[in-house]
Amino acid sequence: MKTISFVFVEHIPEKLDEGIIYVSLKYCTAVHKCCCGCQEEVVTPLSPVDWQLTFDGKTITLDPSIGNWGLKCQSHYWIRKNKIIWSEKWPDSKIKLLQEADQIEKEGYYKIINKKRKRLWKWFFFYFVFTIV
């Protein structure tokens, strides 16, 4: 089974080494060369609606799977405890449905976040206005 190592960095280096995933917590991003060997750069943003990174003190896990459907190789794999677990190739129809569902989930998430921000600003504004008066 193929494995990948990791390095925590502040900035992602310009030259990526194969077999290493570079994790920038400051910029909420993990970057590596595609595990199929095609040498393409794979960027996985870390957020509640993108990928989540788990570090157990020794290994990392990225969730969900990494589907490189925009790349020529169209590789699809999981990174679990530094191990590469290959997944089946998906048909274009399944990829399109997942991408549409992801977009809907992201739009819903950010709509809720923006609504909460507006409420917080309103509360802050009224609190500030009424405590100064």
C-alpha positions as CSV (number, residue, x, y, z in Angstrom):
1,M,0.0,0.0,0.0
2,K,1.3,3.4,-1.0
3,T,1.9,5.9,1.8
4,I,2.3,9.7,1.9
5,S,4.2,11.7,4.6
6,F,3.3,15.2,5.7
7,V,5.0,18.4,6.7
8,F,3.3,21.3,8.5
9,V,4.4,24.6,6.9
10,E,3.4,28.2,7.1
11,H,3.7,28.7,3.3
12,I,3.3,26.0,0.6
13,P,6.7,25.7,-1.1
14,E,6.9,26.4,-4.9
15,K,8.5,23.0,-5.6
16,L,6.6,20.1,-4.2
17,D,8.2,16.8,-3.5
18,E,6.4,13.7,-4.5
19,G,5.0,11.6,-1.6
20,I,4.7,14.6,0.8
21,I,1.5,16.5,1.6
22,Y,2.3,20.1,2.8
23,V,-0.2,21.4,5.3
24,S,-0.5,25.1,6.1
25,L,-2.8,25.6,9.1
26,K,-2.3,29.4,8.7
27,Y,-3.9,29.3,5.2
28,C,-6.2,26.3,5.8
29,T,-4.7,24.4,2.9
30,A,-3.1,21.1,2.2
31,V,-1.2,20.6,-1.1
32,H,0.5,17.5,-2.6
33,K,1.5,16.1,-6.0
34,C,-1.2,13.7,-7.3
35,C,-0.7,10.2,-5.9
36,C,-1.1,8.6,-9.3
37,G,2.4,9.9,-10.3
38,C,1.2,12.4,-13.0
39,Q,3.0,15.2,-11.1
40,E,0.0,17.5,-11.1
41,E,-0.5,19.7,-8.0
42,V,-3.5,18.9,-5.9
43,V,-4.9,21.6,-3.6
44,T,-7.3,20.7,-0.8
45,P,-8.8,23.7,1.0
46,L,-9.5,22.9,4.7
47,S,-12.9,24.2,5.8
48,P,-16.2,22.9,7.1
49,V,-17.5,22.6,3.5
50,D,-14.3,21.4,1.8
51,W,-11.8,18.9,3.4
52,Q,-11.2,18.2,7.0
53,L,-7.8,17.3,8.3
54,T,-7.3,15.0,11.2
55,F,-3.9,14.8,12.9
56,D,-3.5,12.1,15.6
57,G,0.0,13.0,16.6
58,K,1.6,10.6,14.1
59,T,-0.5,10.5,11.0
60,I,-2.9,12.6,9.0
61,T,-6.3,11.8,7.4
62,L,-8.1,14.0,4.8
63,D,-11.8,13.6,4.5
64,P,-13.6,13.3,2.1
65,S,-11.9,11.5,-0.7
66,I,-9.8,13.3,-3.3
67,G,-11.3,13.2,-6.7
68,N,-9.0,14.7,-9.2
69,W,-11.7,15.0,-11.9
70,G,-10.3,18.2,-13.3
71,L,-7.0,16.6,-14.0
72,K,-6.2,14.4,-17.0
73,C,-5.6,11.4,-14.8
74,Q,-9.0,11.7,-13.0
75,S,-7.5,9.7,-10.1
76,H,-9.7,9.2,-7.0
77,Y,-8.3,8.2,-3.6
78,W,-8.5,8.6,0.1
79,I,-5.7,9.7,2.5
80,R,-6.2,7.7,5.7
81,K,-3.5,7.6,8.4
82,N,-0.9,8.5,5.8
83,K,-2.0,5.6,3.5
84,I,-3.3,6.1,0.0
85,I,-6.5,4.0,-0.5
86,W,-7.5,4.0,-4.1
87,S,-11.2,4.3,-5.1
88,E,-13.0,3.3,-8.2
89,K,-13.2,5.6,-11.2
90,W,-16.5,7.5,-11.2
91,P,-18.6,8.1,-14.3
92,D,-19.0,11.7,-15.4
93,S,-22.7,11.7,-14.4
94,K,-21.8,10.8,-10.8
95,I,-19.0,13.4,-10.7
96,K,-21.5,16.1,-12.0
97,L,-24.1,15.2,-9.3
98,L,-21.5,15.4,-6.6
99,Q,-20.2,18.8,-7.8
100,E,-23.7,20.2,-7.9
101,A,-24.4,18.9,-4.4
102,D,-21.1,20.4,-3.1
103,Q,-22.1,23.7,-4.6
104,I,-25.5,23.7,-3.0
105,E,-24.0,22.7,0.4
106,K,-21.4,25.5,0.2
107,E,-24.0,28.1,-0.8
108,G,-26.3,27.0,2.1
109,Y,-23.4,27.1,4.6
110,Y,-22.2,30.6,3.6
111,K,-25.8,31.9,3.6
112,I,-26.2,30.8,7.2
113,I,-22.8,32.3,8.2
114,N,-23.6,35.6,6.5
115,K,-27.0,35.7,8.3
116,K,-25.3,35.1,11.6
117,R,-22.7,37.9,10.9
118,K,-25.5,40.4,10.0
119,R,-27.3,39.5,13.3
120,L,-24.1,39.9,15.2
121,W,-23.3,43.3,13.6
122,K,-26.9,44.5,14.3
123,W,-26.6,43.4,18.0
124,F,-23.2,45.1,18.2
125,F,-24.5,48.3,16.6
126,F,-27.6,48.6,18.9
127,Y,-25.5,47.7,22.0
128,F,-22.9,50.3,21.0
129,V,-25.5,53.0,20.3
130,F,-27.6,52.4,23.4
131,T,-24.7,52.1,25.8
132,I,-23.1,55.4,24.7
133,V,-26.4,57.4,24.9
